[in-house]
């Protein structure tokens, strides 16, 4: 599967952005789609994930209550709504697919999109 992420950009602190990720191939109900991010000089970290079949969602501690992941199965698209953005959210955001069902580590993901830059300024 190929993943195409979009929706990044520049926003002031407190603002919102919505990221989208379109998958070109089949996503099975047993798969998990995730968003991960990597800031300059830091390791890639888990942001959010959603189980494609049942729709259960999971979040990293730093984004709980501010970000929301969702999916549209008919459009093969996963979204990340980001609210109350902070400068520390600045990073390249990647969408990815896990076929194993595990999602909290970047190592669990098999397929990656190209990333979209999110910059949050004061």
C-alpha positions as a Markdown table, in Angstrom:
| # | Residue | x | y | z |
|---|---|---|---|---|
| 1 | Unk | 0.0 | 0.0 | 0.0 |
| 2 | Unk | 1.1 | 3.6 | -0.7 |
| 3 | Unk | 0.3 | 6.3 | 1.8 |
| 4 | Unk | 0.0 | 10.0 | 0.9 |
| 5 | Unk | -0.1 | 12.4 | 3.8 |
| 6 | Unk | -1.2 | 16.1 | 3.4 |
| 7 | Unk | -2.5 | 19.0 | 5.5 |
| 8 | Unk | 0.6 | 20.2 | 7.2 |
| 9 | Unk | 1.5 | 23.8 | 7.4 |
| 10 | Unk | 2.3 | 26.7 | 9.7 |
| 11 | Unk | 0.0 | 27.7 | 12.5 |
| 12 | Unk | 0.2 | 29.9 | 15.6 |
| 13 | Unk | 0.1 | 28.3 | 19.1 |
| 14 | Unk | -3.5 | 27.5 | 20.1 |
| 15 | Unk | -4.5 | 26.9 | 16.5 |
| 16 | Unk | -5.7 | 23.8 | 14.7 |
| 17 | Unk | -4.8 | 21.7 | 11.7 |
| 18 | Unk | -6.2 | 18.6 | 10.1 |
| 19 | Unk | -3.9 | 16.0 | 8.5 |
| 20 | Unk | -5.2 | 13.5 | 6.0 |
| 21 | Unk | -3.6 | 10.3 | 4.7 |
| 22 | Unk | -5.0 | 8.4 | 1.7 |
| 23 | Unk | -4.0 | 4.8 | 1.2 |
| 24 | Unk | -3.8 | 3.5 | -2.4 |
| 25 | Unk | -4.2 | -0.2 | -1.5 |
| 26 | Unk | -6.4 | -2.3 | 0.6 |
| 27 | Unk | -6.5 | -1.7 | 4.4 |
| 28 | Unk | -7.8 | -4.8 | 6.2 |
| 29 | Unk | -9.9 | -4.7 | 9.3 |
| 30 | Unk | -7.0 | -6.3 | 11.3 |
| 31 | Unk | -4.7 | -3.4 | 10.4 |
| 32 | Unk | -4.0 | -0.4 | 12.5 |
| 33 | Unk | -3.3 | 3.0 | 11.0 |
| 34 | Unk | -1.2 | 5.4 | 12.9 |
| 35 | Unk | 0.3 | 8.9 | 13.0 |
| 36 | Unk | 3.8 | 9.4 | 14.2 |
| 37 | Unk | 6.0 | 12.4 | 14.3 |
| 38 | Unk | 9.7 | 13.3 | 14.3 |
| 39 | Unk | 11.0 | 16.6 | 15.5 |
| 40 | Unk | 14.5 | 17.8 | 14.6 |
| 41 | Unk | 17.1 | 16.0 | 16.7 |
| 42 | Unk | 14.6 | 13.7 | 18.2 |
| 43 | Unk | 13.5 | 10.1 | 17.7 |
| 44 | Unk | 10.3 | 9.4 | 15.9 |
| 45 | Unk | 7.4 | 9.0 | 18.4 |
| 46 | Unk | 3.9 | 7.7 | 18.4 |
| 47 | Unk | 1.1 | 10.2 | 18.2 |
| 48 | Unk | -2.2 | 8.3 | 17.6 |
| 49 | Unk | -3.5 | 5.1 | 16.1 |
| 50 | Unk | -6.8 | 3.7 | 15.1 |
| 51 | Unk | -7.8 | 0.1 | 14.5 |
| 52 | Unk | -9.3 | 0.0 | 11.0 |
| 53 | Unk | -12.0 | -2.5 | 11.6 |
| 54 | Unk | -13.5 | -1.5 | 15.0 |
| 55 | Unk | -12.3 | 2.1 | 15.0 |
| 56 | Unk | -10.8 | 2.0 | 18.5 |
| 57 | Unk | -8.4 | 4.9 | 18.9 |
| 58 | Unk | -5.2 | 5.4 | 21.0 |
| 59 | Unk | -3.1 | 8.4 | 21.8 |
| 60 | Unk | 0.3 | 9.3 | 23.0 |
| 61 | Unk | 0.3 | 11.1 | 26.4 |
| 62 | Unk | 1.5 | 14.4 | 25.0 |
| 63 | Unk | -1.5 | 14.8 | 22.7 |
| 64 | Unk | -4.3 | 13.3 | 24.7 |
| 65 | Unk | -7.3 | 15.6 | 24.8 |
| 66 | Unk | -6.0 | 17.8 | 22.0 |
| 67 | Unk | -5.7 | 15.5 | 19.0 |
| 68 | Unk | -8.3 | 13.1 | 17.5 |
| 69 | Unk | -7.7 | 10.4 | 14.9 |
| 70 | Unk | -10.5 | 9.2 | 12.7 |
| 71 | Unk | -11.0 | 7.2 | 9.5 |
| 72 | Unk | -13.3 | 7.0 | 6.5 |
| 73 | Unk | -13.2 | 3.5 | 5.3 |
| 74 | Unk | -15.0 | 4.4 | 2.1 |
| 75 | Unk | -12.3 | 6.8 | 1.1 |
| 76 | Unk | -9.4 | 4.7 | 2.5 |
| 77 | Unk | -8.4 | 7.8 | 4.5 |
| 78 | Unk | -7.3 | 8.4 | 8.0 |
| 79 | Unk | -7.4 | 11.9 | 9.6 |
| 80 | Unk | -5.6 | 13.6 | 12.5 |
| 81 | Unk | -7.4 | 16.6 | 13.9 |
| 82 | Unk | -5.0 | 18.6 | 15.9 |
| 83 | Unk | -6.3 | 21.3 | 18.2 |
| 84 | Unk | -4.7 | 23.6 | 20.8 |
| 85 | Unk | -1.4 | 23.2 | 19.0 |
| 86 | Unk | 1.8 | 24.0 | 20.9 |
| 87 | Unk | 5.3 | 24.8 | 19.7 |
| 88 | Unk | 6.5 | 21.4 | 20.9 |
| 89 | Unk | 4.1 | 19.8 | 18.4 |
| 90 | Unk | 6.3 | 21.1 | 15.6 |
| 91 | Unk | 7.5 | 18.0 | 13.7 |
| 92 | Unk | 7.2 | 16.1 | 10.5 |
| 93 | Unk | 4.1 | 13.9 | 10.8 |
| 94 | Unk | 3.9 | 10.5 | 9.2 |
| 95 | Unk | 1.0 | 8.2 | 8.6 |
| 96 | Unk | 1.8 | 4.6 | 8.7 |
| 97 | Unk | 0.2 | 1.1 | 8.6 |
| 98 | Unk | 0.8 | -1.7 | 11.1 |
| 99 | Unk | -0.2 | -5.1 | 10.0 |
| 100 | Unk | 0.6 | -6.7 | 13.4 |
| 101 | Unk | -1.9 | -4.8 | 15.4 |
| 102 | Unk | 0.8 | -3.3 | 17.6 |
| 103 | Unk | 1.1 | 0.4 | 17.2 |
| 104 | Unk | 3.0 | 2.3 | 20.0 |
| 105 | Unk | 6.5 | 1.9 | 18.5 |
| 106 | Unk | 7.6 | 3.1 | 15.1 |
| 107 | Unk | 9.1 | -0.4 | 14.7 |
| 108 | Unk | 5.6 | -1.9 | 14.5 |
| 109 | Unk | 4.8 | -0.1 | 11.3 |
| 110 | Unk | 5.3 | -1.7 | 7.9 |
| 111 | Unk | 4.3 | 1.0 | 5.5 |
| 112 | Unk | 5.0 | 4.7 | 5.7 |
| 113 | Unk | 3.9 | 7.8 | 4.0 |
| 114 | Unk | 6.3 | 10.6 | 3.0 |
| 115 | Unk | 5.5 | 12.9 | 5.9 |
| 116 | Unk | 4.0 | 16.4 | 6.2 |
| 117 | Unk | 5.6 | 19.3 | 8.1 |
| 118 | Unk | 3.7 | 20.9 | 10.9 |
| 119 | Unk | 5.2 | 24.1 | 12.4 |
| 120 | Unk | 3.7 | 25.8 | 15.4 |
| 121 | Unk | 4.9 | 29.2 | 16.4 |
| 122 | Unk | 4.3 | 31.4 | 19.4 |
